[in-house]
Amino acid sequence: MSDVSLEKVKQELLERKRELEEKLNKISTEKVSDDQTGDPGDQALSSSMESLRSSFQNTETEEYKRIVKALEKIADGTYGICTDCDQPISPKRLEMYPNAERCLTCQEAYEEQQQLS
């Protein structure tokens, strides 16, 4: 990967990292309910909203971790190398998914293994 495109990827990752930090901060500070005891329907809705928020927060947190890892790889010169087979990740895959840790073949094998677990 050229230095120019690597710098572009780094800037895009840093921007997305900032966006996620803002979202995660907002999620952690906003309230789902007004702490008033409502009827069972209100309580169920509040519980569902809390579950949804928690799921969203987990997804955002996982993306944040992958971005941090990708930025570390850029810094140490290992960006774009598959963590499983040590082969280059295709530029097209990195363009679509700049925080990819694995080449497509290894990612498919990883996901298949996760489904079996």
C-alpha positions in Angstrom: 0.0 0.0 0.0 1.4 3.4 -0.9 2.2 6.0 1.8 -0.5 8.3 0.3 -3.3 5.7 0.4 -2.1 4.5 3.8 -2.3 8.1 5.2 -5.8 8.4 3.7 -6.9 5.2 5.4 -5.4 6.4 8.7 -7.3 9.6 8.5 -10.6 7.8 7.7 -10.0 5.4 10.6 -9.3 8.4 12.9 -12.4 10.1 11.8 -14.6 7.0 12.4 -12.9 6.5 15.8 -13.9 10.1 16.8 -17.5 9.4 15.6 -17.6 6.2 17.7 -16.2 7.9 20.7 -18.9 10.6 20.5 -21.7 7.9 20.0 -20.4 5.7 22.8 -20.2 8.7 25.2 -23.7 9.7 24.3 -25.1 6.2 24.7 -23.4 5.9 28.1 -24.9 9.1 29.4 -28.4 9.2 28.0 -31.3 7.6 29.9 -33.7 5.2 28.4 -36.5 5.8 30.9 -37.5 8.6 33.2 -37.2 6.3 36.3 -40.9 6.5 36.9 -42.7 3.3 37.7 -45.1 2.7 34.8 -47.5 0.0 33.9 -46.2 -3.4 32.7 -46.3 -2.2 29.1 -44.1 0.8 29.9 -41.7 -1.4 31.9 -41.5 -3.9 29.0 -40.8 -1.1 26.5 -38.1 0.3 28.8 -36.5 -3.1 29.2 -36.6 -3.7 25.4 -35.1 -0.2 24.8 -32.3 -0.9 27.3 -31.5 -4.3 25.6 -31.4 -2.6 22.2 -29.2 0.1 23.5 -26.8 -2.4 25.1 -26.7 -4.4 21.8 -25.9 -1.3 19.8 -23.3 -0.2 22.3 -21.6 -3.6 22.1 -21.5 -3.5 18.3 -20.1 0.1 18.4 -17.5 -1.0 21.0 -16.4 -3.9 18.9 -15.9 -1.7 15.8 -14.0 0.8 18.0 -11.6 -1.9 19.1 -11.1 -3.1 15.5 -10.3 0.5 14.5 -7.8 1.0 17.3 -6.1 -2.3 16.3 -6.0 -1.2 12.7 -4.4 2.1 13.7 -1.8 0.2 15.8 -1.0 -2.0 12.7 -0.5 1.2 10.6 1.9 2.5 13.2 3.9 -0.8 13.4 3.9 -1.4 9.7 1.7 -4.6 9.7 -1.5 -3.0 8.3 -3.0 -5.0 5.5 -1.5 -8.3 6.6 -3.9 -11.1 7.5 -3.6 -12.0 11.2 -4.2 -15.7 10.4 -2.1 -16.5 7.3 0.3 -13.5 7.2 -0.6 -12.9 3.5 -1.6 -9.4 2.2 -5.3 -8.5 2.5 -6.6 -7.5 -0.9 -6.7 -3.7 -1.5 -10.4 -4.0 -2.5 -11.3 -5.6 0.8 -9.3 -3.0 2.7 -11.0 -0.2 0.7 -14.5 -1.6 1.7 -13.5 -2.6 5.2 -10.4 -0.7 6.3 -10.3 -2.3 9.7 -10.2 -5.8 8.3 -8.0 -8.2 10.3 -8.2 -11.1 7.9 -8.1 -11.9 4.2 -11.5 -13.0 2.8 -10.6 -16.7 2.9 -9.4 -16.6 6.5 -12.4 -14.4 7.5 -14.8 -17.0 6.0 -13.0 -19.8 7.9 -13.1 -17.7 11.1 -16.9 -17.0 10.8 -17.6 -20.7 10.0 -15.6 -21.7 13.1 -17.5 -19.2 15.2 -20.8 -20.7 14.1 -19.7 -24.1 15.1 -18.7 -22.9 18.6 
